[in-house]
Amino acid sequence: MAGTDFAKVGVAMWKKLWLGLVALCFASMARAELTIEITKGMDNPTPIAVVPFQWQGQPLNDDIAQIVGADLQRSGQFNPLDRGKMLNWPHDQSQIFYRDWSILKQDYLVIGRLSQAGGQYHAEFELYDVLREQRVLSGQVNGGMNNLRDIAHYISDQIYEKLTGIRGAFSTRIAYVSAQQFGGGKGSYRMIVADADGARPRTILESGEPILSPAWSRDGKRLAYVSFETSRPAIYIQDLSTGQRQRLKSFPGLNGAPSWSPDGRKLALVLSKDGNPEIYTFDLQTLQLERMTNHFAIDTEPSWMPDGQSMIFTSDRGGQPQIYKMNVFTKDVQRLTFVGNYNAKGKLSADGRFLVTVHRESRGANFHVAVTDLQNGRVFSLTDTTLDESPSIAPNGTMVIYATKEGGRGVLSVVSMDGRFKYRLPDATGDVREPAWSPFLN
């Protein structure tokens, strides 16, 4: 919704703009494969060498060590050593010569072994502190014939948590929308789920009408989203393992912006059935609808707070779009953002401290992704691109994925929560929008 001035349009016009933005958000699309390009590096990342894993067998499609190295590099906190610069490739502790790795100025060393038995892969991995010349982590993991990437992401998570104290999010996934316009008002829209690094994209829904606002359930097994496949907006819930879909009861006007409650029992959503966009909750068990806001302003984009007792939302009730917090029981409302003349699409970190928004400092300025520290009120921009939108926070709170424009097409970018590291996951030839980062999946 970046770029829409809520305060200056009536409800009817706002609806038209809302629908029109769907078309503006998408351009031509051919494939959904994503490739990584680091656009801003962090100062002094920790040097780490990830040695190719020992494997005796036919060449594999996925290189575990390469994936682990790429995962750690995408965190912005590590600088994996190019394997071409390695002096040797040890596979167990007896083969490690710490002097070699000290000469290469490596702080840590990762080695491992991969074997196959009974239709399963078995991986063993070890992490060594080069300076102290001792092993600090070891583990093993099994996976099916098509799960080498899952094995690698698991290893990355373990290493990252050991060295940073923060749970790794490499095994999570992202959802996003990719689209193609054919002219004459016709197009093709796809909802895609991929690994957090963009690999293994899988289309879970394809439609000739727009798809918007994917939202993950808290267990990561379902997606709620808005589809126009019946020529008017409706909210659907889809099971990712079975593909089974459920359409929620639709109301006249706008049906949009679904957001799961932390316990998974309710959806917050936006309806305009009474003439004005308001926020409601829908109980998925009792099928009861409860109105949460009742204001002449536009209230939209709800997002639950981690405690399940409150939610945040965007409203222009103060004259311009800002983020508000509402207690779901008392319905008391308080304003959270005061810096800038536009703050929308609010998302909270899992600890409830950091609020990420689409932010504009002043009228005529560009839309950026910004973060507000709710403890001290500090606000700072994470991005310096234009037309940034739809931020979504990794479940460990370290990274933010968002949509932006480059060369006239939509791309997905990721920035660290401190703004010091950025990388891009551009669609090879098309336009991608509406990213949503999954919760932890186990």
C-alpha positions in Angstrom: 0.0 0.0 0.0 3.0 2.3 -0.1 2.3 5.4 -1.9 -1.5 5.6 -1.1 -2.4 8.7 0.9 -5.3 7.4 3.1 -6.1 10.8 4.4 -7.1 12.3 1.1 -9.3 9.7 -0.5 -12.8 8.6 0.3 -13.7 5.0 1.0 -15.0 4.3 -2.5 -12.0 5.9 -4.1 -9.7 4.0 -1.7 -11.2 0.7 -2.8 -10.5 1.6 -6.4 -7.0 2.5 -5.6 -6.5 -0.7 -3.5 -7.6 -2.8 -6.5 -5.6 -0.6 -8.9 -2.4 -1.1 -6.9 -2.8 -4.8 -7.5 -2.1 -4.3 -11.2 0.6 -1.7 -10.6 2.5 -4.1 -8.3 3.0 -6.7 -11.0 4.8 -6.7 -14.4 5.9 -9.6 -16.6 7.0 -12.9 -15.1 8.4 -16.0 -16.6 10.1 -18.0 -13.8 10.2 -18.0 -10.0 13.7 -19.2 -9.4 15.6 -16.8 -7.1 19.3 -16.1 -7.1 21.3 -14.3 -4.3 23.3 -11.1 -4.8 24.9 -9.4 -1.8 24.4 -5.7 -2.2 25.9 -4.5 1.1 28.4 -6.3 3.3 28.9 -6.1 7.0 32.2 -4.8 8.5 34.5 -7.5 9.9 32.4 -10.7 9.5 33.8 -13.7 11.3 36.1 -15.8 9.1 35.0 -19.4 8.9 36.1 -22.3 6.7 33.5 -24.9 5.6 35.3 -27.8 4.1 33.6 -30.0 1.5 32.1 -33.0 3.3 33.6 -36.4 2.7 31.4 -38.4 0.3 32.1 -41.7 -1.5 29.5 -42.2 -4.2 28.0 -40.7 -7.3 28.1 -36.8 -7.6 25.2 -35.2 -5.8 23.0 -32.4 -7.0 23.5 -30.5 -3.7 26.8 -29.6 -2.1 26.1 -29.5 1.7 29.2 -27.5 2.6 28.5 -25.0 -0.1 24.9 -24.5 1.1 26.1 -24.2 4.7 28.7 -21.6 3.7 26.1 -19.6 1.7 23.7 -19.8 4.7 26.2 -18.4 7.1 27.3 -15.7 4.6 23.6 -14.6 4.2 23.4 -13.9 7.9 25.9 -11.1 7.3 27.9 -12.3 10.4 30.3 -14.7 8.7 32.8 -14.7 5.8 33.2 -18.3 4.5 36.6 -19.1 3.0 36.7 -19.8 -0.7 37.5 -23.5 -0.9 40.0 -22.8 -3.7 42.2 -21.1 -1.0 42.1 -24.0 1.4 45.4 -25.8 1.9 43.7 -29.2 2.7 40.3 -30.7 3.1 40.2 -32.6 6.5 37.3 -34.9 7.2 38.0 -35.8 10.8 39.8 -34.4 13.8 43.1 -36.3 13.1 43.5 -34.6 9.8 43.2 -31.1 11.1 46.4 -28.9 11.1 45.5 -25.8 13.0 48.5 -23.9 11.8 47.2 -24.1 8.2 43.9 -22.5 9.2 45.7 -19.9 11.4 47.8 -18.9 8.4 44.6 -18.4 6.4 43.3 -16.3 9.3 40.3 -18.4 10.0 38.5 -18.3 13.4 36.4 -21.4 12.9 36.5 -24.6 10.9 33.6 -26.9 9.8 34.2 -30.4 8.6 31.8 -33.3 8.0 31.1 -36.6 6.5 28.1 -37.8 4.4 27.1 -41.4 3.9 24.1 -43.3 2.6 22.2 -46.3 3.8 18.7 -47.7 3.5 17.5 -44.9 1.3 18.7 -42.2 3.8 21.5 -39.8 4.0 23.5 -39.6 7.2 25.6 -36.5 7.9 28.0 -35.9 10.7 29.4 -32.4 11.3 32.0 -30.8 13.6 32.8 -27.2 14.4 36.3 -26.3 15.6 37.7 -23.1 17.2 41.0 -22.6 15.4 42.6 -20.3 18.0 41.8 -22.6 20.9 42.4 -25.7 18.8 39.4 -27.5 20.1 36.1 -28.8 19.0 33.1 -26.7 20.1 30.2 -28.5 18.4 29.5 -31.9 16.9 26.3 -33.4 15.6 24.6 -35.7 13.2 21.4 -35.6 11.1 19.5 -37.9 8.8 17.4 -37.1 5.8 15.7 -38.6 2.8 17.1 -38.8 -0.8 15.6 -35.4 -1.6 16.5 -33.7 1.7 20.1 -32.7 1.3 19.2 -29.0 1.4 17.2 -29.7 4.6 20.3 -31.4 6.1 22.5 -28.5 5.1 20.1 -25.9 6.6 19.9 -27.8 9.8 23.7 -27.9 10.1 23.7 -24.1 9.4 21.2 -23.5 12.2 23.2 -25.5 14.7 26.5 -23.7 13.9 24.8 -20.2 13.8 23.2 -20.8 17.2 26.4 -22.1 18.8 28.4 -19.1 17.6 25.9 -16.3 18.1 23.5 -17.6 20.8 20.6 -16.9 18.4 18.4 -19.6 16.9 19.2 -20.0 13.2 16.4 -19.4 10.7 17.9 -21.1 7.7 15.4 -24.0 7.8 12.5 -21.6 7.5 10.6 -20.7 4.3 9.3 -17.7 2.5 6.0 -17.2 0.5 5.6 -14.6 -2.2 3.5 -13.8 -5.2 4.8 -13.8 -8.8 2.8 -12.4 -11.7 2.7 -12.0 -15.5 0.7 -9.5 -17.4 -0.4 -10.5 -20.9 -2.2 -7.2 -21.9 -5.8 -6.7 -22.3 -6.3 -6.9 -18.6 -5.3 -10.5 -18.5 -2.6 -11.9 -16.3 -1.3 -15.0 -14.4 -0.6 -14.9 -10.7 1.2 -17.5 -8.7 1.6 -18.1 -4.9 5.1 -19.6 -4.4 6.7 -21.2 -1.3 10.5 -21.5 -1.3 13.4 -22.1 1.1 14.5 -19.0 3.0 17.4 -18.7 0.5 14.9 -18.8 -2.4 15.8 -22.4 -3.5 13.2 -25.1 -4.3 10.4 -22.7 -5.3 7.0 -24.5 -5.4 3.8 -23.1 -6.8 1.0 -23.7 -4.5 -1.7 -21.7 -6.3 -2.0 -20.3 -9.8 -4.8 -18.0 -10.9 -5.8 -15.6 -13.6 -6.8 -13.1 -10.9 -4.6 -11.3 -8.3 -3.4 -13.0 -5.2 -2.4 -10.9 -2.2 -1.3 -10.8 1.5 0.0 -14.3 2.2 0.1 -15.0 6.0 1.7 -18.0 7.7 -0.1 -19.9 10.4 2.0 -20.2 13.6 2.8 -23.8 12.9 4.0 -23.1 9.4 1.6 -25.6 7.9 -1.0 -23.3 6.4 -1.2 -20.0 4.5 -4.0 -17.5 4.6 -4.3 -15.2 1.6 -6.6 -13.0 -0.5 -7.6 -14.2 -4.0 -9.7 -12.4 -6.6 -10.5 -15.7 -8.5 -14.2 -15.1 -8.1 -13.7 -11.5 -9.4 -14.0 -10.1 -5.9 -11.7 -10.4 -2.9 -12.1 -13.4 -0.7 -9.9 -14.9 2.0 -8.7 -18.5 1.7 -6.8 -20.9 4.0 -4.6 -23.5 2.3 -2.9 -26.6 3.8 0.5 -26.7 2.3 1.0 -30.5 2.6 -2.3 -31.5 1.0 -3.2 -28.4 -1.0 -6.7 -28.4 0.5 -8.3 -25.0 0.5 -11.0 -23.4 2.6 -12.8 -20.2 1.6 -13.9 -18.1 4.5 -17.3 -16.6 4.4 -17.2 -13.5 2.2 -18.9 -10.2 2.8 -19.8 -7.4 0.4 -16.9 -5.1 -0.3 -13.3 -5.5 0.9 -12.2 -8.9 2.4 -8.5 -8.6 3.0 -5.3 -8.5 5.1 -5.6 -11.8 7.1 -3.3 -12.2 10.1 -3.1 -15.3 12.3 -3.4 -15.1 16.1 -0.5 -16.6 18.0 -2.6 -19.6 19.1 -3.8 -20.2 15.6 -7.5 -20.0 16.6 -8.4 -16.7 15.0 -7.7 -14.6 12.0 -7.7 -10.8 12.1 -8.9 -9.4 8.8 -10.2 -6.2 7.2 -13.9 -6.0 6.0 -15.8 -3.0 4.5 -19.2 -4.7 4.7 -20.6 -1.8 6.7 -19.2 0.8 4.3 -15.9 1.6 5.9 -12.7 -0.6 6.2 -12.7 -1.9 9.7 -10.7 -4.6 11.5 -12.5 -7.8 12.7 -11.5 -11.1 14.2 -12.8 -14.4 12.9 -12.8 -17.5 15.2 -11.9 -20.5 13.0 -13.5 -22.9 15.5 -16.8 -21.1 16.4 -17.0 -19.2 13.1 -17.8 -16.1 15.1 -17.0 -12.7 13.7 -16.1 -9.8 16.1 -15.7 -6.2 15.1 -12.6 -4.7 16.7 -12.5 -1.1 15.3 -15.3 1.4 14.8 -14.0 4.6 13.4 -14.7 6.8 10.4 -11.0 6.5 9.3 -9.6 3.7 7.3 -8.3 0.9 9.7 -6.4 -1.8 7.9 -3.3 -4.2 7.9 -3.8 -5.8 11.3 -0.9 -7.9 12.8 -1.1 -9.7 16.2 1.4 -9.0 18.9 3.3 -12.0 20.2 1.3 -12.1 23.5 -2.0 -12.6 21.6 -3.5 -9.9 23.9 -3.1 -7.0 21.4 -2.7 -6.3 17.8 -1.2 -3.4 15.7 -2.8 -1.9 12.7 -2.6 1.0 10.2 -5.0 3.9 10.4 -5.3 7.4 9.2 -7.4 8.5 12.1 -4.7 11.0 13.0 -4.8 12.6 9.5 -2.1 10.3 8.0 -1.3 6.6 8.0 0.3 5.6 11.3 0.6 2.4 13.4 -1.7 1.9 16.3 -1.9 -0.7 19.0 -5.2 -2.1 20.3 -6.0 -4.3 23.2 -8.2 -7.1 21.8 -10.3 -7.4 25.0 -10.9 -3.7 26.0 -10.4 -2.4 22.4 -8.4 0.5 23.9 -6.2 2.1 21.2 -2.9 3.9 21.4 -0.6 5.3 18.7 2.8 3.8 18.3 4.5 5.8 15.5 5.1 9.5 15.5 8.2 10.0 13.3 7.5 10.6 9.6 4.2 11.4 7.8 3.6 7.8 6.7 4.0 4.5 8.5 2.2 1.4 7.3 2.4 -2.4 6.9 3.6 -2.8 10.5 5.3 -6.0 11.6 6.6 -6.8 15.1 9.7 -8.9 16.0 9.0 -12.0 18.0 10.0 -10.4 21.3 7.6 -7.5 20.6 10.4 -4.8 20.9 11.0 -3.8 17.2 8.4 -2.5 14.9 9.2 -2.6 11.2 7.1 -0.4 8.8 7.0 1.0 5.4 8.1 4.6 6.3 8.1 8.0 4.6 9.8 10.8 6.4 7.9 13.6 4.6 5.6 14.2 1.7 7.4 13.7 -1.6 10.1 11.6 0.0 10.7 7.9 -0.9 9.2 5.0 0.9 11.7 3.0 2.9 11.6 0.1 5.3 12.3 1.5 8.8 12.4 0.0 12.3 11.2 1.6 15.5 12.6 0.5 18.8 9.5 0.5 21.0 11.6 0.6 24.2 13.4 3.9 23.5 11.4 5.3 20.5 14.4 5.4 18.2 13.6 5.2 14.5 16.0 4.4 11.7 15.7 3.4 8.0 16.9 0.0 7.0 16.8 0.6 3.2 17.8 3.4 0.8 15.9 2.1 -2.2 12.6 3.4 -3.5 9.0 2.1 -3.4 9.9 -0.5 -0.7 6.9 -2.4 0.6 5.6 -5.5 2.5 8.3 -6.1 5.1 8.3 -9.4 6.9 10.6 -10.3 9.8 12.6 -13.6 10.1 11.4 -15.6 13.2 14.7 -15.1 15.0 14.4 -11.3 14.5 17.7 -10.8 12.7 16.6 -10.1 9.1 13.7 -8.4 7.2 12.6 -9.5 3.7 10.7 -6.9 1.7 9.7 -6.1 -1.9 11.2 -3.3 -3.9 11.7 -2.1 -7.5 14.8 -2.5 -9.6 15.0 -1.8 -13.3 11.3 -1.4 -13.4 10.6 -4.9 -12.0 9.8 -6.2 -8.6 12.5 -8.0 -6.6 12.8 -9.4 -3.1 15.5 -8.0 -0.9 16.7 -8.9 2.6 18.3 -6.5 5.1 19.6 -7.2 8.6 17.7 -5.6 11.5 20.5 -3.2 12.0 20.7 -2.2 8.3 24.4 -3.2 8.0 24.0 -6.1 5.6 21.7 -6.6 2.5 21.2 -9.1 -0.2 18.8 -9.5 -3.0 16.8 -12.5 -4.2 15.6 -11.3 -7.7 13.3 -13.3 -9.8 15.2 -14.3 -13.0 13.0 -12.5 -15.5 9.8 -11.5 -13.7 8.1 -9.5 -11.0 7.7 -10.7 -7.4 5.8 -9.1 -4.5 4.1 -9.7 -1.1 6.9 -11.7 0.7 6.1 -13.4 4.0 8.7 -15.2 6.2 7.5 -18.3 7.9 7.8 -19.0 11.6 10.1 -21.7 12.8 8.9 -25.0 11.4 9.8 -27.3 14.3 
